[in-house]
Amino acid sequence: MLDDALAAFRQIFTPPFRAVLVKTLGLTLLILTLAWLGLDRLVLHFVSVQTPWVATLLSIVTGVGLFVGLAFLLAPTSSLVAGLFLDELAEIVEREIYPPGATGHTLPAGYAVWLAIRFALLSALVNFIALILLLVPGINAIAFFVANAYLFSREFFELAALRYRPLEQVRALRQRYRLRIFIAGLLIAAFLAVPILNLLTPLFGTAFMVRLHKRIAPPVLPRPA
């Protein structure tokens, strides 16, 4: 498993992955910048203060609040944007590790978008809960790693496996190898815990879980249309 993790880490710096990374970061920053400007204008529109120093203080507090809020949304937003490209990345990894012609089936566009949105929403929810638990001594770090390990192990493994088999078989496979997949999720959660590097989490998780799926699943099976 460590060999697969190291191979996945090396691959995220290859040209095809770098191209997706540039697109992901560019779109993420654009979305967050537009959100910042929109929320700032909204606050100024609804809150009118005549006293200059109070207005300045409110502006500073609003700016800090927006910065903290948008920083919290950075990882979920990048996950949402990257989710639009994960199927493409999975195919790149498959072409490297599978025999010629044995790559999986591209997911339908609508389904791929739904998976990206679901993953982003779950990521935001899990990290919001983990953020609250940071105030609880003794369980904060544990809660962060366990929650994200479960989320990442499920979502990235399903993405890799759905290219070869229907959802029912994917879930049965995940249940059968749940401990091994969860440990892989812990490695991805550890990756997430590193500032700046955590923006690469969707790329690393995809490359890693595609390799793990190949290792634990039967020989390549065509996924029914």
N, C-alpha and C positions, 0 to 999 in steps of 0.2 A: 504493500500500500504506500509506503514512503517513497518507493521508486516511482510509482504513478504520480504522487504529489510533486516530486521534484521535476519529473518530465513535464507535468502540466505547468509548473512555475516557469520553466524555461520556455515553453511554447508561447506564453502570453506576451513575450517580447519579440516574437517573430513578426515579419511584415504584415501578414494577413490580420493577426490579432492587434497589431499596433494601429492599423487602419480603422478597425472597429473601435478601438480605444479613443482615437482622436474624434471620431463621430460621436461617441457616447459622451465624452467630456464636453465637447462643444455644445451639443444639444442640452445637456444637463445645466451648464452654466447659463445658457440662453434662457431656459425655462425659469431658473431661480432668479435671474436678473429681472425678467419681466414680472415675476411674482413679487419681488422686492419693490419695484417701482409702483406696481399696482396697489399693493397694500399700503405703501407709504402715502400715496395720493389719497387712498380711501380714508386713512386716519386723519390726514390734514383737512379733508373735506368735511368730515363729521365732527371734528373737534376744533373749536375756534377759541383761542385764548388771546386776550387783549394785552396782558402784562408781558413785556418782552422777555424778562428772565424766565418766567414760567413757560413761555412758548419755546425758548431755547432748551430748557430742561426737558420739556415734553418731547422735543425733537430728538434729543440725545437718548432718552429712555426708549423711545419708539425705535430708533436705529439699532440700539443694542438688542432690544427684544426681537426685532426682525432678523438680526444677524444670528442670534442664538437659535431661533426657530428654523431659519433656513439652513443653518448648519446641521441641525437635527434631520432635516429633510434631504440632505445631500445624498446620503447612502440610498434611501428608498427611491429617490428620483433617478439616480444613476442606474439603479437596478431596473426601474421601469423602462428607461431608455435603452439600456443594454439588452433588456428582454426582447426587444424587437430584432436583435441581431443574433441571439443565442442559437437559434436553429442553424443559421449560417455557420457559426463557429463550430457547432457540433459536427457538421459535415466536413469541415476542414480537418478536425481531429480524426474523424473516421477514415478519411482518405490517407492519413498517415499511419494508422495502426491496424486497419483492416485490409484484407486482400483486395485487389482491383475489382470493382463492380459490386462490392459487398457493403456499400454504405447504405444507411437507412433511408426512409422516405421522408421528404420534406413535410412538415406539419402544415395543414391548411392555414392560410394567412389569418383568418378570423380567430382560429383556435390559438395560434401563436400569440396574437395580441391579447387574447383573454388570459393566457398563462402569464404574460408579462404584467398585466394589470393585477392579477390575483397575487402574484409574487410580491409586487411592490407594496400592495396594501397589507399583506401579511407581514412583510418586513417592517413597515412603519408601525404596525400594531405591536409586534414582538419587541421592537426596540423602544417603543414608548413605555411598555410595561417594564422592560429592563431598566430604563432610565429612572422610573419611579423606585424600583427596587435598589437602585444605587444608594438610596437614603437608608436602607436597612442593612446594618452591619452584619457581616458573616455570610450573607447569602447573595450579595450584589453581584460579585464576579461569577459565582456559580450559576446564578439565574441567567446572566448574560450568555454564558457559553452553552448552557444546556438548551435554552430557548432557541438560540440561533443555530445550534447544531441540529436540532430537530427540524427547524424550518429549512435549512439549506440541504440537509440530507434528503428530505422528501422532495423538494422542488427541483433540485438539479438532477437527482436520480430519475425522477419521472420524465424530465425533459429528454435525457439521454435514452431512456428505455422506450418512450412513446414513438420514437422513430423506427422501432422494430416490431412492436407488439401492441395490442389493444390495452386500454386502461385497466381492465380487470386482471389481465396477466401481469401488468406492471405492478399493480398493488400487491398481488400474490407474491411476486418476486421480492418486492420490498419487505413484505412481512417475513418471508423466509430468511432473508439476510439482514434483518433489521439491525442487529448489533454491529455488524461490519459496516453497514451504510451509515449508522449513527456515528461511529468512530471517524469515518471520513468527514461527516458533517462537523465534528469537533475540530478537525484540521482546517476546514474552511472558516469556521468561527474564529479560530486563532488568527487566521489571515485577516479577517474583518477587524480584529482588535488593534491592528497596526495603523496609525494615522497615515493618511495619504495613500498608502498601499491598499487600504480598504476599498478605494475606488475601483481597483482591479478585481474585486471579489467575484463579480459575475463571470468574468473571463476565466479566472482560475477555477471556479466551481464547475463551469461547463467542461473545461479541458480535463479536469480531474475525474468527474463523474462519468464522462464518456469512457474513459479508460477503466474505471471500476466496473461499469456495466459490462464491458467486454470480458473482464476477468471473471466475473461471477455468473454471468448468464450462459445458457447453452450456446452452441454455434449460431451464427447469424440466422435469424428467422425473419422472413418477410412479414411486414405488418400489413394486415388486411386493409383494403381501402375503405 
